[in-house]
């Protein structure tokens, strides 16, 4: 037996401790046990990673999970559904788990009529594309359209419109144009002006600027109202004031109204010499 002496400030006694009952491994044996555990853990981790890689390779094999269908959803009228499917299917050969969703979305949104596209996988073999179409509110010259969020785009169908629905839509849209592509400024001005002209029943069809930003309003029956590039809002307002009294009574005979006068306007009738009128 072994005895261990315990010291205390007030008590000094011998306590019995059976040291022989405690088994202590030699240093070399403890090192061997630790190394063995580490080896077992390393083998387990290696096997787990190997199986995980096999699983990943299995699921990413395009031949095992091919794309078989593309579903196009949403409210659209003029977007080319066939072209949308083609752009999606060019990526479909990569298989279900290898699809680059962001790239597919980008490719679809490059189409002229597509405003937004939302792409997602549908298990086990489909791709869903939800499409939002542009809403055109004006024509930009003969080849482009302006949307309600001020985007300018040029659908190929406008070159010789054959589709009856698209042709009807284009014919009903007001025309805007400026050599400087100021579609945002002109669309804002159109919105303000249309309400003013509608109040006096002046049939506005569009606005055109020339290289000097001189503005001309286009009314139905090829009637032009020359506003110029200065005091644009003031001159448009003055035109609304004289429309019913001076223009409307002879509207069918009018070719042009020139508002670039300080206190009056000039009115040219079709097939006749210009006649100057002044309004005080």
Backbone as CSV, one residue per row, in Angstrom:
resi,resn,N_x,N_y,N_z,CA_x,CA_y,CA_z,C_x,C_y,C_z
1,UNK,0.830,-1.195,0.000,0.000,0.000,0.000,0.872,1.256,0.000
2,UNK,0.303,2.319,-0.515,0.987,3.597,-0.555,0.185,4.640,0.200
3,UNK,0.845,5.517,0.857,0.203,6.594,1.604,0.657,7.925,1.046
4,UNK,-0.288,8.839,1.027,-0.006,10.183,0.520,-0.277,11.173,1.624
5,UNK,0.657,12.023,1.910,0.505,12.990,2.979,-0.138,14.260,2.451
6,UNK,-1.188,14.657,3.139,-1.908,15.869,2.762,-1.631,16.942,3.790
7,UNK,-1.297,18.130,3.352,-0.996,19.244,4.255,-2.117,20.257,4.231
8,UNK,-2.406,20.784,5.414,-3.427,21.823,5.546,-2.951,22.778,6.615
9,UNK,-3.423,24.039,6.579,-2.955,25.013,7.571,-3.346,24.617,8.990
10,UNK,-4.483,23.917,9.123,-4.963,23.612,10.488,-4.941,22.125,10.778
11,UNK,-4.999,21.306,9.693,-5.073,19.860,9.927,-3.951,19.189,9.164
12,UNK,-3.302,18.271,9.756,-2.259,17.487,9.103,-2.569,16.039,9.361
13,UNK,-2.809,15.276,8.255,-3.169,13.873,8.428,-2.702,13.084,7.232
14,UNK,-2.767,11.795,7.395,-2.408,10.881,6.310,-3.697,10.322,5.727
15,UNK,-3.821,10.433,4.409,-4.991,9.859,3.732,-4.541,8.670,2.928
16,UNK,-5.398,7.673,2.887,-5.079,6.442,2.169,-5.514,6.584,0.724
17,UNK,-4.612,6.389,-0.210,-4.908,6.410,-1.652,-4.311,5.172,-2.272
18,UNK,-5.162,4.377,-2.941,-4.696,3.155,-3.594,-4.215,3.511,-4.990
19,UNK,-2.972,3.889,-5.120,-2.395,4.297,-6.392,-2.301,3.136,-7.353
20,UNK,-2.139,1.953,-6.848,-1.980,0.778,-7.713,-3.223,0.470,-8.499
21,UNK,-4.410,0.992,-7.998,-5.673,0.720,-8.704,-5.780,1.540,-9.979
22,UNK,-5.029,2.616,-10.125,-5.068,3.462,-11.316,-4.057,2.958,-12.324
23,UNK,-4.609,2.559,-13.512,-3.758,2.005,-14.548,-3.326,3.104,-15.501
24,UNK,-2.112,3.340,-15.674,-1.550,4.381,-16.529,-0.834,3.733,-17.687
25,UNK,-1.281,4.131,-18.953,-0.656,3.554,-20.136,0.699,4.182,-20.373
26,UNK,1.591,3.413,-20.847,2.900,3.969,-21.212,2.735,5.007,-22.320
27,UNK,3.668,5.919,-22.436,3.597,7.008,-23.427,3.533,6.460,-24.842
28,UNK,4.308,5.472,-25.171,4.334,4.911,-26.529,2.994,4.293,-26.893
29,UNK,2.368,3.618,-25.897,1.076,2.974,-26.168,-0.012,4.003,-26.377
30,UNK,0.006,5.135,-25.609,-0.991,6.192,-25.803,-0.848,6.807,-27.189
31,UNK,0.356,7.003,-27.656,0.587,7.560,-28.997,0.058,6.642,-30.064
32,UNK,0.215,5.334,-29.882,-0.274,4.356,-30.855,-1.800,4.393,-30.943
33,UNK,-2.481,4.506,-29.797,-3.939,4.564,-29.785,-4.432,5.817,-30.495
34,UNK,-3.836,6.993,-30.263,-4.234,8.238,-30.893,-4.036,8.165,-32.409
35,UNK,-2.916,7.609,-32.833,-2.646,7.478,-34.259,-3.652,6.543,-34.921
36,UNK,-4.059,5.508,-34.204,-5.034,4.574,-34.750,-6.386,5.226,-34.946
37,UNK,-6.801,6.008,-33.953,-8.074,6.715,-34.085,-8.050,7.691,-35.249
38,UNK,-6.940,8.416,-35.390,-6.813,9.378,-36.488,-6.885,8.690,-37.837
39,UNK,-6.282,7.498,-37.928,-6.311,6.763,-39.184,-7.729,6.307,-39.525
40,UNK,-8.465,5.861,-38.521,-9.849,5.417,-38.742,-10.707,6.592,-39.219
41,UNK,-10.546,7.751,-38.559,-11.316,8.943,-38.944,-10.973,9.355,-40.370
42,UNK,-9.681,9.310,-40.715,-9.247,9.714,-42.059,-9.835,8.803,-43.120
43,UNK,-9.830,7.512,-42.841,-10.414,6.554,-43.800,-11.909,6.807,-43.963
44,UNK,-12.592,7.074,-42.844,-14.038,7.331,-42.901,-14.338,8.582,-43.729
45,UNK,-13.572,9.658,-43.499,-13.769,10.894,-44.254,-13.495,10.671,-45.736
46,UNK,-12.443,9.941,-46.051,-12.109,9.672,-47.461,-13.228,8.901,-48.144
47,UNK,-13.732,7.878,-47.470,-14.818,7.082,-48.050,-16.069,7.934,-48.251
48,UNK,-16.374,8.807,-47.249,-17.558,9.669,-47.362,-17.425,10.625,-48.541
49,UNK,-16.234,11.227,-48.694,-16.018,12.144,-49.817,-16.077,11.423,-51.150
50,UNK,-15.538,10.223,-51.185,-15.561,9.433,-52.420,-16.995,9.095,-52.821
51,UNK,-17.794,8.677,-51.848,-19.193,8.353,-52.139,-19.976,9.604,-52.541
52,UNK,-19.661,10.735,-51.891,-20.334,11.987,-52.243,-20.014,12.394,-53.675
53,UNK,-18.746,12.249,-54.072,-18.359,12.596,-55.438,-19.035,11.676,-56.451
54,UNK,-19.108,10.383,-56.112,-19.817,9.448,-56.997,-21.273,9.852,-57.160
55,UNK,-21.893,10.279,-56.046,-23.298,10.704,-56.100,-23.464,11.948,-56.963
56,UNK,-22.542,12.934,-56.793,-22.604,14.158,-57.585,-22.431,13.848,-59.067
57,UNK,-21.444,12.999,-59.378,-21.213,12.631,-60.778,-22.419,11.916,-61.367
58,UNK,-23.077,11.137,-60.532,-24.266,10.402,-60.998,-25.384,11.364,-61.366
59,UNK,-25.653,12.338,-60.502,-26.765,13.253,-60.744,-26.438,14.283,-61.829
60,UNK,-25.154,14.601,-62.006,-24.785,15.593,-63.017,-24.549,14.994,-64.400
61,UNK,-24.689,13.716,-64.518,-24.567,13.086,-65.829,-25.772,13.473,-66.681
62,UNK,-25.589,14.275,-67.758,-26.734,14.742,-68.554,-27.590,13.620,-69.104
63,UNK,-26.959,12.473,-69.368,-27.722,11.364,-69.934,-28.688,10.719,-68.965
64,UNK,-28.466,10.901,-67.679,-29.339,10.264,-66.686,-30.589,11.101,-66.402
65,UNK,-30.477,12.452,-66.505,-31.619,13.326,-66.214,-31.797,14.346,-67.346
66,UNK,-32.199,13.892,-68.522,-32.358,14.804,-69.663,-33.610,15.680,-69.519
67,UNK,-33.572,16.854,-70.150,-34.737,17.730,-70.208,-35.620,17.285,-71.375
68,UNK,-36.872,17.039,-71.084,-37.782,16.530,-72.113,-38.833,17.544,-72.546
69,UNK,-39.075,18.593,-71.752,-40.113,19.549,-72.132,-39.806,20.935,-71.587
70,UNK,-40.301,21.937,-72.309,-40.196,23.345,-71.894,-41.606,23.919,-71.846
71,UNK,-41.994,24.446,-70.698,-43.328,25.012,-70.519,-43.208,26.534,-70.445
72,UNK,-43.843,27.226,-71.407,-43.825,28.687,-71.439,-45.153,29.201,-70.903
73,UNK,-45.097,30.018,-69.862,-46.296,30.540,-69.210,-46.293,32.057,-69.224
74,UNK,-47.420,32.646,-68.856,-47.515,34.100,-68.776,-48.488,34.649,-69.793
75,UNK,-48.768,35.949,-69.668,-49.673,36.632,-70.589,-48.821,37.350,-71.633
76,UNK,-48.831,36.851,-72.826,-48.076,37.476,-73.901,-48.845,37.287,-75.207
77,UNK,-48.628,38.235,-76.132,-49.373,38.237,-77.384,-48.475,38.169,-78.605
78,UNK,-47.337,38.854,-78.537,-46.490,38.961,-79.717,-45.114,38.320,-79.546
79,UNK,-44.741,37.921,-78.350,-43.465,37.247,-78.138,-43.468,35.912,-78.880
80,UNK,-42.343,35.590,-79.486,-42.218,34.385,-80.304,-41.974,33.179,-79.402
81,UNK,-43.013,32.373,-79.192,-42.897,31.227,-78.296,-41.901,30.204,-78.832
82,UNK,-41.905,29.996,-80.149,-40.969,29.033,-80.733,-39.527,29.431,-80.503
83,UNK,-39.220,30.713,-80.656,-37.859,31.184,-80.435,-37.479,31.074,-78.958
84,UNK,-38.447,31.308,-78.067,-38.166,31.138,-76.639,-37.791,29.697,-76.335
85,UNK,-38.544,28.748,-76.890,-38.247,27.328,-76.661,-36.870,26.965,-77.212
86,UNK,-36.544,27.484,-78.380,-35.242,27.177,-78.977,-34.103,27.658,-78.094
87,UNK,-34.244,28.857,-77.546,-33.180,29.405,-76.698,-33.034,28.622,-75.404
88,UNK,-34.134,28.093,-74.904,-34.062,27.277,-73.685,-33.442,25.918,-73.996
89,UNK,-33.853,25.316,-75.102,-33.398,23.968,-75.422,-31.920,23.921,-75.793
90,UNK,-31.331,25.037,-76.201,-29.890,25.034,-76.460,-29.093,24.764,-75.186
91,UNK,-29.705,25.026,-74.038,-29.065,24.757,-72.752,-29.508,23.429,-72.152
92,UNK,-30.582,22.854,-72.695,-31.181,21.664,-72.086,-30.311,20.425,-72.210
93,UNK,-29.387,20.403,-73.175,-28.545,19.222,-73.363,-27.614,18.986,-72.179
94,UNK,-27.489,19.962,-71.311,-26.605,19.816,-70.146,-27.240,18.993,-69.034
95,UNK,-28.506,18.692,-69.161,-29.168,17.886,-68.144,-29.805,18.718,-67.050
96,UNK,-30.676,18.097,-66.268,-31.494,18.793,-65.279,-30.658,19.536,-64.239
97,UNK,-29.611,18.881,-63.714,-28.859,19.459,-62.599,-27.730,20.387,-63.061
98,UNK,-27.446,20.407,-64.351,-26.369,21.257,-64.856,-26.873,22.536,-65.520
99,UNK,-28.164,22.787,-65.476,-28.729,23.944,-66.147,-28.196,25.248,-65.549
100,UNK,-27.855,26.179,-66.434,-27.467,27.515,-66.015,-28.713,28.401,-66.113
101,UNK,-29.462,28.484,-65.014,-30.744,29.186,-65.009,-30.574,30.668,-65.363
102,UNK,-29.551,31.295,-64.804,-29.333,32.725,-65.069,-29.061,32.980,-66.544
103,UNK,-28.296,32.104,-67.168,-27.971,32.277,-68.584,-29.206,32.068,-69.459
104,UNK,-30.043,31.079,-69.110,-31.283,30.850,-69.860,-32.182,32.071,-69.759
105,UNK,-32.311,32.617,-68.560,-33.136,33.812,-68.363,-32.616,34.973,-69.211
106,UNK,-31.304,35.148,-69.234,-30.699,36.231,-70.020,-30.997,36.051,-71.503
107,UNK,-30.879,34.828,-72.005,-31.116,34.558,-73.427,-32.562,34.848,-73.810
108,UNK,-33.500,34.477,-72.945,-34.915,34.709,-73.245,-35.233,36.205,-73.207
109,UNK,-34.664,36.922,-72.256,-34.940,38.358,-72.123,-34.310,39.182,-73.239
110,UNK,-33.423,38.586,-74.027,-32.853,39.277,-75.178,-33.830,39.355,-76.345
111,UNK,-34.898,38.573,-76.303,-35.896,38.610,-77.368,-36.648,39.941,-77.330
112,UNK,-37.007,40.504,-78.495,-37.550,41.874,-78.555,-38.765,42.140,-77.677
113,UNK,-39.722,41.224,-77.657,-40.970,41.514,-76.950,-40.936,41.137,-75.476
114,UNK,-39.882,40.492,-75.014,-39.841,39.978,-73.639,-39.331,41.053,-72.684
115,UNK,-40.160,41.404,-71.721,-39.783,42.375,-70.692,-39.031,41.679,-69.569
116,UNK,-39.592,40.613,-69.018,-38.951,39.830,-67.956,-39.224,38.354,-68.196
117,UNK,-38.267,37.523,-67.792,-38.439,36.067,-67.864,-37.990,35.459,-66.539
118,UNK,-38.787,34.534,-66.022,-38.471,33.843,-64.773,-38.370,32.351,-65.083
119,UNK,-37.179,31.795,-64.889,-36.899,30.412,-65.288,-36.676,29.554,-64.047
120,UNK,-37.229,28.342,-64.060,-37.005,27.413,-62.943,-37.074,25.971,-63.440
121,UNK,-36.416,25.094,-62.692,-36.485,23.669,-62.979,-37.789,23.091,-62.429
122,UNK,-38.341,22.117,-63.126,-39.512,21.396,-62.640,-39.177,19.906,-62.688
123,UNK,-39.069,19.302,-61.516,-38.682,17.887,-61.420,-39.723,16.995,-62.112
124,UNK,-39.281,15.993,-62.875,-37.878,15.563,-63.013,-37.226,15.942,-64.348
125,UNK,-37.984,16.492,-65.296,-37.398,16.641,-66.638,-37.925,17.853,-67.402
126,UNK,-38.325,18.924,-66.702,-38.923,20.066,-67.385,-38.284,21.385,-66.955
127,UNK,-38.455,22.390,-67.815,-38.058,23.764,-67.511,-39.288,24.643,-67.677
128,UNK,-39.571,25.459,-66.677,-40.703,26.384,-66.738,-40.181,27.800,-66.963
129,UNK,-40.769,28.486,-67.952,-40.397,29.868,-68.257,-41.652,30.729,-68.167
130,UNK,-41.669,31.637,-67.196,-42.787,32.575,-67.071,-42.369,33.901,-67.699
131,UNK,-43.174,34.382,-68.656,-42.791,35.533,-69.472,-43.715,36.714,-69.202
132,UNK,-43.104,37.905,-69.087,-43.851,39.162,-69.075,-43.504,39.925,-70.342
133,UNK,-44.514,40.368,-71.073,-44.302,41.025,-72.359,-44.290,42.546,-72.201
134,UNK,-43.524,43.198,-73.066,-43.512,44.660,-73.081,-44.901,45.200,-73.420
135,UNK,-45.208,46.361,-72.833,-46.466,47.043,-73.129,-46.152,48.327,-73.895
136,UNK,-46.218,48.306,-75.233,-45.890,49.510,-76.001,-46.978,50.559,-75.879
137,UNK,-46.572,51.813,-75.728,-47.532,52.920,-75.614,-47.343,53.949,-76.722
138,UNK,-46.298,53.785,-77.526,-46.070,54.723,-78.627,-45.134,54.083,-79.646
139,UNK,-45.237,54.555,-80.878,-44.268,54.182,-81.909,-43.103,55.157,-81.880
140,UNK,-41.941,54.663,-82.218,-40.771,55.525,-82.363,-40.341,55.458,-83.828
141,UNK,-40.795,56.426,-84.599,-40.549,56.377,-86.030,-41.309,55.225,-86.664
142,UNK,-40.681,54.576,-87.647,-41.339,53.483,-88.368,-40.901,52.104,-87.924
143,UNK,-39.813,52.005,-87.138,-39.236,50.687,-86.879,-39.151,50.306,-85.412
144,UNK,-39.528,51.195,-84.506,-39.362,50.899,-83.083,-40.613,51.256,-82.297
145,UNK,-40.644,50.781,-81.054,-41.747,51.050,-80.137,-41.184,51.530,-78.802
146,UNK,-41.994,52.289,-78.083,-41.626,52.751,-76.744,-42.595,52.135,-75.752
147,UNK,-42.068,51.569,-74.658,-42.909,50.900,-73.674,-43.333,51.866,-72.576
148,UNK,-44.227,51.382,-71.709,-44.707,52.220,-70.609,-43.636,52.470,-69.555
149,UNK,-42.535,51.721,-69.583,-41.417,52.003,-68.666,-40.226,52.584,-69.422
150,UNK,-40.528,53.268,-70.538,-39.551,54.067,-71.294,-38.460,53.238,-71.969
151,UNK,-38.728,51.989,-72.259,-37.747,51.180,-72.992,-38.035,51.287,-74.485
152,UNK,-36.980,51.445,-75.261,-37.079,51.523,-76.713,-36.639,50.182,-77.292
153,UNK,-37.503,49.539,-78.090,-37.130,48.262,-78.688,-37.675,48.179,-80.111
154,UNK,-37.042,47.320,-80.910,-37.355,47.249,-82.339,-37.704,45.816,-82.726
155,UNK,-38.960,45.405,-82.603,-39.355,44.057,-83.008,-39.286,43.913,-84.521
156,UNK,-38.798,42.787,-85.012,-38.653,42.608,-86.459,-39.980,42.635,-87.203
157,UNK,-41.085,42.337,-86.503,-42.382,42.305,-87.180,-42.801,43.652,-87.742
158,UNK,-42.240,44.760,-87.226,-42.661,46.069,-87.700,-42.214,46.338,-89.128
159,UNK,-41.241,45.583,-89.614,-40.804,45.735,-90.996,-41.787,45.005,-91.912
160,UNK,-42.802,45.735,-92.346,-43.831,45.129,-93.170,-44.770,44.304,-92.307
161,UNK,-45.552,44.962,-91.474,-46.439,44.277,-90.536,-47.486,43.474,-91.291
162,UNK,-47.518,42.181,-91.026,-48.496,41.307,-91.674,-49.548,40.818,-90.690
163,UNK,-49.152,40.683,-89.419,-50.068,40.213,-88.391,-51.164,41.257,-88.174
164,UNK,-52.421,40.828,-88.281,-53.542,41.769,-88.197,-53.633,42.419,-86.820
165,UNK,-53.428,41.644,-85.746,-53.503,42.205,-84.395,-52.378,43.200,-84.145
166,UNK,-51.166,42.870,-84.573,-50.047,43.775,-84.403,-50.238,45.021,-85.265
167,UNK,-50.736,44.833,-86.470,-50.986,45.969,-87.354,-51.997,46.929,-86.733
168,UNK,-53.038,46.385,-86.124,-54.038,47.224,-85.470,-53.447,47.969,-84.286
169,UNK,-52.618,47.278,-83.510,-51.970,47.917,-82.368,-51.079,49.065,-82.827
170,UNK,-50.267,48.830,-83.845,-49.344,49.851,-84.337,-50.103,51.062,-84.864
171,UNK,-51.181,50.821,-85.573,-51.960,51.925,-86.138,-52.582,52.803,-85.063
172,UNK,-52.898,52.221,-83.920,-53.565,52.976,-82.857,-52.589,53.728,-81.948
173,UNK,-51.307,53.402,-82.022,-50.328,54.053,-81.148,-49.931,55.422,-81.687
174,UNK,-49.734,56.404,-80.792,-49.213,57.704,-81.233,-47.767,57.565,-81.694
175,UNK,-47.355,58.454,-82.582,-46.008,58.409,-83.146,-45.117,59.450,-82.465
176,UNK,-43.946,59.027,-82.046,-42.931,59.918,-81.484,-41.647,59.746,-82.276
177,UNK,-40.894,60.837,-82.405,-39.586,60.685,-83.040,-38.732,61.920,-82.792
178,UNK,-37.443,61.669,-82.599,-36.437,62.716,-82.496,-35.114,62.118,-82.940
179,UNK,-34.327,62.838,-83.736,-33.025,62.304,-84.145,-32.105,62.003,-82.973
180,UNK,-32.353,62.629,-81.830,-31.510,62.423,-80.654,-32.007,61.295,-79.754
181,UNK,-33.016,60.567,-80.232,-33.564,59.440,-79.444,-34.019,59.889,-78.053
182,UNK,-34.698,61.028,-78.003,-35.188,61.553,-76.718,-36.571,60.970,-76.429
183,UNK,-36.651,59.653,-76.408,-37.952,59.011,-76.249,-38.536,59.217,-74.855
184,UNK,-37.677,59.323,-73.834,-38.182,59.544,-72.478,-38.824,60.922,-72.369
185,UNK,-38.117,61.944,-72.865,-38.635,63.310,-72.780,-39.910,63.472,-73.609
186,UNK,-39.945,62.892,-74.797,-41.116,63.038,-75.652,-42.315,62.260,-75.111
187,UNK,-42.059,61.093,-74.520,-43.173,60.327,-73.960,-43.785,61.070,-72.769
188,UNK,-42.968,61.673,-71.945,-43.487,62.484,-70.833,-44.290,63.673,-71.348
189,UNK,-43.769,64.332,-72.386,-44.482,65.470,-72.962,-45.786,65.023,-73.612
190,UNK,-45.771,63.878,-74.240,-46.990,63.339,-74.849,-48.073,63.110,-73.799
191,UNK,-47.685,62.552,-72.657,-48.645,62.295,-71.578,-49.279,63.584,-71.093
192,UNK,-48.473,64.631,-70.921,-48.996,65.918,-70.462,-49.889,66.569,-71.521
193,UNK,-49.445,66.506,-72.769,-50.150,67.197,-73.849,-51.463,66.512,-74.208
194,UNK,-51.461,65.195,-74.181,-52.658,64.463,-74.599,-53.872,64.836,-73.755
195,UNK,-53.691,64.951,-72.450,-54.822,65.310,-71.590,-55.345,66.710,-71.912
196,UNK,-54.445,67.634,-72.234,-54.854,68.995,-72.575,-55.625,69.020,-73.903
197,UNK,-55.138,68.283,-74.894,-55.799,68.275,-76.197,-57.101,67.472,-76.173
198,UNK,-57.123,66.417,-75.369,-58.367,65.646,-75.243,-59.486,66.509,-74.666
199,UNK,-59.127,67.446,-73.796,-60.126,68.307,-73.162,-60.837,69.192,-74.180
200,UNK,-60.151,69.521,-75.297,-60.776,70.359,-76.331,-61.089,69.547,-77.589
201,UNK,-60.941,68.224,-77.467,-61.245,67.289,-78.559,-60.367,67.515,-79.787
202,UNK,-59.108,67.846,-79.546,-58.136,67.942,-80.635,-57.495,66.560,-80.810
203,UNK,-57.624,65.947,-81.989,-57.200,64.538,-82.181,-55.698,64.388,-82.398
204,UNK,-54.950,64.311,-81.301,-53.493,64.188,-81.374,-53.096,62.779,-81.828
205,UNK,-52.152,62.702,-82.774,-51.647,61.409,-83.250,-50.162,61.221,-82.984
206,UNK,-49.442,62.293,-82.690,-48.024,62.119,-82.428,-47.271,63.421,-82.309
207,UNK,-45.948,63.282,-82.018,-45.041,64.422,-81.877,-43.721,64.083,-82.550
208,UNK,-43.174,65.053,-83.272,-41.902,64.836,-83.958,-41.005,66.045,-83.731
209,UNK,-39.738,65.766,-83.413,-38.736,66.814,-83.291,-37.762,66.735,-84.467
210,UNK,-37.240,67.893,-84.898,-36.191,67.880,-85.914,-34.828,68.017,-85.243
211,UNK,-33.790,68.247,-86.046,-32.429,68.310,-85.510,-32.241,69.457,-84.517
212,UNK,-33.042,70.509,-84.622,-32.936,71.660,-83.722,-33.879,71.526,-82.523
213,UNK,-34.486,70.354,-82.365,-35.469,70.092,-81.316,-36.718,70.957,-81.482
214,UNK,-36.978,71.354,-82.697,-38.210,72.081,-82.982,-39.354,71.076,-83.057
215,UNK,-40.372,71.277,-82.233,-41.450,70.301,-82.071,-42.632,70.608,-82.988
216,UNK,-43.173,69.528,-83.569,-44.394,69.625,-84.365,-45.382,68.582,-83.880
217,UNK,-46.605,69.017,-83.597,-47.671,68.093,-83.229,-48.353,67.594,-84.504
218,UNK,-48.682,66.305,-84.509,-49.388,65.727,-85.648,-50.793,65.340,-85.204
219,UNK,-51.798,65.935,-85.852,-53.191,65.611,-85.577,-53.738,64.747,-86.700
220,UNK,-54.928,64.253,-86.514,-55.555,63.426,-87.542,-55.765,64.228,-88.822
221,UNK,-55.880,63.491,-89.929,-56.065,64.084,-91.264,-54.854,64.914,-91.690
222,UNK,-53.675,64.514,-91.202,-52.415,65.152,-91.617,-52.351,66.638,-91.279
223,UNK,-52.949,67.029,-90.199,-52.869,68.417,-89.741,-51.641,68.550,-88.829
224,UNK,-50.782,69.523,-89.140,-49.573,69.745,-88.358,-49.692,71.036,-87.564
225,UNK,-49.206,70.982,-86.329,-49.180,72.162,-85.462,-47.724,72.415,-85.096
226,UNK,-47.147,73.470,-85.659,-45.737,73.777,-85.430,-45.607,74.529,-84.100
227,UNK,-44.860,73.934,-83.157,-44.676,74.512,-81.821,-43.320,75.186,-81.700
228,UNK,-42.302,74.687,-82.340,-40.959,75.243,-82.233,-40.184,74.658,-81.069
229,UNK,-39.046,75.268,-80.738,-38.191,74.721,-79.676,-38.164,75.592,-78.428
230,UNK,-38.924,76.688,-78.423,-38.971,77.560,-77.245,-40.405,77.650,-76.722
231,UNK,-40.520,77.834,-75.405,-41.830,77.998,-74.754,-42.815,76.918,-75.224
232,UNK,-42.347,75.700,-75.216,-43.131,74.584,-75.771,-44.457,74.415,-75.029
233,UNK,-44.409,74.331,-73.722,-45.644,74.121,-72.952,-46.610,75.306,-73.093
234,UNK,-46.061,76.501,-73.106,-46.899,77.696,-73.234,-47.601,77.729,-74.588
235,UNK,-46.896,77.377,-75.652,-47.479,77.388,-76.985,-48.520,76.291,-77.162
236,UNK,-48.268,75.132,-76.575,-49.266,74.058,-76.636,-50.537,74.482,-75.903
237,UNK,-50.364,75.095,-74.748,-51.525,75.573,-73.990,-52.301,76.620,-74.788
238,UNK,-51.580,77.499,-75.463,-52.250,78.534,-76.262,-53.006,77.906,-77.432
239,UNK,-52.466,76.827,-77.995,-53.170,76.137,-79.082,-54.496,75.555,-78.595
240,UNK,-54.497,74.999,-77.384,-55.755,74.466,-76.853,-56.791,75.566,-76.654
241,UNK,-56.322,76.792,-76.386,-57.249,77.906,-76.166,-57.901,78.385,-77.467
242,UNK,-57.188,78.260,-78.587,-57.744,78.764,-79.848,-58.347,77.656,-80.712
243,UNK,-58.204,76.398,-80.281,-58.605,75.292,-81.147,-60.098,75.336,-81.488
244,UNK,-60.949,75.400,-80.487,-62.390,75.318,-80.738,-62.918,76.526,-81.508
245,UNK,-62.358,77.691,-81.262,-62.876,78.898,-81.901,-62.369,79.080,-83.329
246,UNK,-61.096,78.724,-83.585,-60.503,79.043,-84.873,-60.178,77.818,-85.729
247,UNK,-59.741,76.737,-85.102,-59.276,75.578,-85.870,-60.398,74.588,-86.141
248,UNK,-61.135,74.233,-85.097,-62.176,73.214,-85.252,-63.199,73.545,-86.339
249,UNK,-63.685,74.807,-86.492,-64.696,75.102,-87.520,-64.210,74.840,-88.947
250,UNK,-62.908,74.944,-89.192,-62.382,74.731,-90.553,-61.370,73.579,-90.565
251,UNK,-61.508,72.647,-89.629,-60.489,71.605,-89.435,-60.234,70.800,-90.708
252,UNK,-61.279,70.434,-91.434,-61.100,69.585,-92.619,-60.322,70.282,-93.726
253,UNK,-60.238,71.606,-93.693,-59.511,72.362,-94.714,-58.123,72.802,-94.253
254,UNK,-57.736,72.454,-92.997,-56.483,72.925,-92.427,-55.338,71.972,-92.770
255,UNK,-54.207,72.540,-93.167,-52.994,71.754,-93.393,-51.982,71.962,-92.269
256,UNK,-51.888,73.206,-91.768,-50.881,73.502,-90.751,-51.293,74.709,-89.919
257,UNK,-50.949,74.631,-88.632,-51.122,75.760,-87.720,-49.757,76.057,-87.114
258,UNK,-49.321,77.294,-87.258,-48.007,77.704,-86.759,-48.194,78.550,-85.496
259,UNK,-47.703,78.026,-84.372,-47.870,78.707,-83.082,-46.630,79.489,-82.674
260,UNK,-45.692,79.724,-83.574,-44.438,80.398,-83.221,-44.560,81.925,-83.283
261,UNK,-45.713,82.417,-82.958,-45.936,83.865,-82.910,-46.195,84.270,-81.463
262,UNK,-45.735,85.448,-81.123,-45.850,85.897,-79.735,-47.306,86.086,-79.324
263,UNK,-48.104,86.758,-80.152,-49.484,87.066,-79.785,-50.503,86.522,-80.785
264,UNK,-50.101,85.556,-81.590,-51.056,85.027,-82.556,-50.580,83.716,-83.144
265,UNK,-51.112,83.370,-84.308,-50.740,82.142,-84.974,-50.999,82.296,-86.470
266,UNK,-50.388,81.439,-87.241,-50.610,81.412,-88.684,-51.263,80.087,-89.040
267,UNK,-52.262,80.150,-89.899,-53.000,78.946,-90.254,-52.993,78.783,-91.772
268,UNK,-52.502,77.666,-92.248,-52.441,77.396,-93.678,-53.490,76.360,-94.039
269,UNK,-54.353,76.726,-94.977,-55.380,75.793,-95.431,-54.864,74.949,-96.587
270,UNK,-55.450,73.811,-96.776,-55.023,72.909,-97.830,-55.269,73.541,-99.198
271,UNK,-54.220,73.587,-100.013,-54.346,74.114,-101.357,-54.551,75.605,-101.421
272,UNK,-54.266,76.314,-100.341,-54.472,77.766,-100.328,-53.252,78.451,-99.752
273,UNK,-53.160,79.752,-99.954,-52.058,80.533,-99.409,-52.269,80.710,-97.911
274,UNK,-51.163,80.738,-97.156,-51.252,80.891,-95.697,-51.982,82.165,-95.328
275,UNK,-52.749,82.054,-94.275,-53.502,83.198,-93.773,-53.091,83.451,-92.339
276,UNK,-52.631,84.646,-92.030,-52.205,85.000,-90.692,-53.370,85.526,-89.865
277,UNK,-53.509,84.960,-88.686,-54.541,85.398,-87.760,-53.869,85.785,-86.451
278,UNK,-54.404,86.771,-85.790,-53.820,87.170,-84.517,-54.866,87.094,-83.417
279,UNK,-54.429,86.588,-82.280,-55.309,86.493,-81.126,-54.683,87.330,-80.018
280,UNK,-55.411,88.339,-79.571,-54.904,89.215,-78.518,-55.151,88.580,-77.152
